[in-house]
């Protein structure tokens, strides 16, 4: 998830992008009525970014599968894994 202007929260979650037999592409992260929302390009469904639940569109009431994840600090990671390479698009 892109933190952007939502840096006031250190919350992070990870979900599979696969739903309804397709891989989704998410865009338009925003705050509405206290919720972080995002849309998928393929079905134009709107999702709650922190719960992985579709609230509008063709996939409404569907949930993305949550993946295991952890939040860490770069300096700590680099200390334990100094051979880590950083990928830049």
Secondary structure, 3 states (H helix, E strand, C coil): CCCHHHCCCCCCCCECCEECCEECCEEEEEEECCEEEEEECCCCCEEECCCCEEEECCCCCCECCECCCCCCCHHHHHHHCCCCCCCCC
